Amino acid sequence: MDNKKPFAEDTSRAPVSQRTQPVGEADKKALGATVKAVIDDVEITVPLGTTILDAAKEVNIKIPTLCHHDDLCLAGVCRMCVVEVEGERTLQAACSYPIFRPIKVKTYSPAVRRARRNIIQLSLRRHYGECYSCARNNNCELQTLAKEYGVTTYKFGHVSEPQYKKDFSSYSLERDMNKCVLCRRCVRTCIDLQEVGVLEAAYRGSETKIVTYLDKPLTDVVCINCGQCINRCPTGALKAKDPSQVVWDAIEDPAKHVIIQTAPSPRAAIGEEFGLPAGTSVTKKMNTALKRVGFDKIFDTNFTADLTIMEEGTELLLRLKKALVDGDKNVKLPQFTSCSPGWVKYIEHFYPEKLGHVSSCKSPQQMFGAIVKTWYAERNNIDPKNIVSVSLMPCSAKKFECERPEMNDSGFKDVDYALTTRELAGMIKECGIDLPNLPDSDFDDPLGIGSGAALIFGATGGVMEAALRTAYEIVTGEEVPFKKLRITPVRGMEGIRTAEIPIKKAVKDWKFLESATLKVMIGHGTANAKKIMDMLCEGKLDDYHFIEIMACPGGCLGGGGQPIPTSPAIREARARAIYAEDEGLPYRKSHENPIVTQIYKEFLTDGPCGHKSHKLLHTSYTARGKWIGKKK
């Protein structure tokens, strides 16, 4: 890199002692002190160290931001939030100004307005691209700010041609750094929120840009495809790879039988793309929309989420039997879930020696693809080569997962295309369909029945709760002892949660578990996955039995393909919608799903974890370990 220093000094990564850092919530409580501030003539009392931005929010005073995000650490790099503070010589960034003394603040003035316009125009100077064709058109924070501040000209000039080559190498993500405004949200997301560290700010001054390690393509670095950077990018610099056009081509081909499976999380979020509040569940209206779009069959991924519980739960019980009864020292406990492809790729990259702890079960998406191109095809006399299997997922990593070379146990590519919630919303809008005002319709038979246990897979802790509802009943012959099946210890949004479920009695086959206590753990976001894996490596989890990890904050409800924006409040609203829908379903335990019972009776006849189910519904650690994402 010649004589240039390759990495810019990024104050968002500096030690606390070297930058202005608001006091954390715990510190505020410890200090127990408050301070008064006057913001636009409104007096407010806040805990000592509260930022001007947070104080303004408490009294519903809007201060514009660009680099700030509720999920991320402080950066203070864009200065869009500048305000006047009485006694200060210059304008101050509201997001990074902690209130330690009584102050008076003006959030608007001629100086503030001019400064903000200049900041927008400086951002537009290097932002290349045509808005109408951008995936973020009408949902771009830079575009919104430019409109709000009346910016219609390029005061500081504008690049006339792209400066950077687009990166299309990944199966899941696309990068166009010509649209980047250097807010560093993606960097903070990847380093701090997820602790993967693919992205960094390189070079200095006007030559600063966001790069991967050694500026390599995404497919050649340790990207786990989680898409969390997309959800926090304010512009169109990052987006998911959209297969909508090839799906349209399949729908319009009369020789193709096009089915779509819909995961739990999109139904609690897709309404946001049509102006509905976060947490509005639109399951049956979405079914109607999909039928009008032209899919031949609308199926429910919840069916194979129930199948996953049967397979993964059985696998756990068999591991426990081998360890506790047979004395097999090679059994890997605790067992980890394998539903999240971002998490699977994370452990492949960072802890490959621990892959034996991961369940061999495929995810519900991949199980569904295998069942559709075998049992469903045979049952309906359809040639599998004419089936186009599409999935609606909250997750950009699902695009990568369906391309994995081992995901073809049906004899074909099990899942052909994965659409995100955002992409499917685009297809619905393209048809002129007004989703909120559609009539309701049900899923199609035979793969349209799923339990409430499967539905809550969408929230962090949901897979664990679903597994416990079934495993506890199988072992004890009794229903899990929680009111309305709400296993509250595993619910919530804390980064890492633990629970202990005592087994007071057990039926004959599982008598060895009588009087045992099942110890479980839940983590979401790969920063928390790292903490859990480090505990595993240190031997601190030896007495745990089952651990759920989801790559995305909040679980699938916060997936990289979900509507933008995202925040803790939005993810919590989506979770409430899913839990409420669970309680209204006729089946709330995976083993009660009649189609699951039927498929084991007539197709997977040797039962869960039998030979046939292992061939179709499980995968090998060798395949996972050897292949981490490079295209052939």
Secondary structure, DSSP 8 states (H G I E B T S, - for coil): -TTS-SB---GGGS-GGGS-----HHHHHHH--EEEEEETTEEEEEETT-BHHHHHHHTT-----SS--TTS-----S-TTEEEETT-SS-EEGGG-B--S-EEEES--HHHHHHHHHHHHHHHHH--S-GGGSTTTTS-HHHHHHHHTT--S-TT---SS--S--B--SSSEEE-GGG-----HHHHIIIIIS----EEEES-GGG-EEEEGGG--GGGTT-----HHHHH-SSSSEEE---HHHHHHHHT-TT-EEEEEE-HHHHTTGGGGGT--TT---HHHHHHHHHHHT-SEEEETHHHHHHHHHHHHHHHHHHHHHHHTS--TT---SEE----HHHHHHHHHH-GGGGGGB--B--HHHHHHHHIIIIIHHHTT--GGGEEEEEEES-SHHHHHTT-TT--TTSS-S--EEEEHHHHHHHHHHTT--GGG-------SSS----HHHHGGGSTTHHHHHHHHHHHHHHHSS--SSGGG--GGG-S--SEEEEEEE-----GGGGGGTT-EEEEEEEESHHHHHHHHHHHHTTTTTT--EEEEESSTTGGGG-TTS-S---HHHHHHHHHHHHHHHTTSS--SGGG-HHHHHHHHHTSTT-TTSHHHHHHHB--HHHHHH-SS---
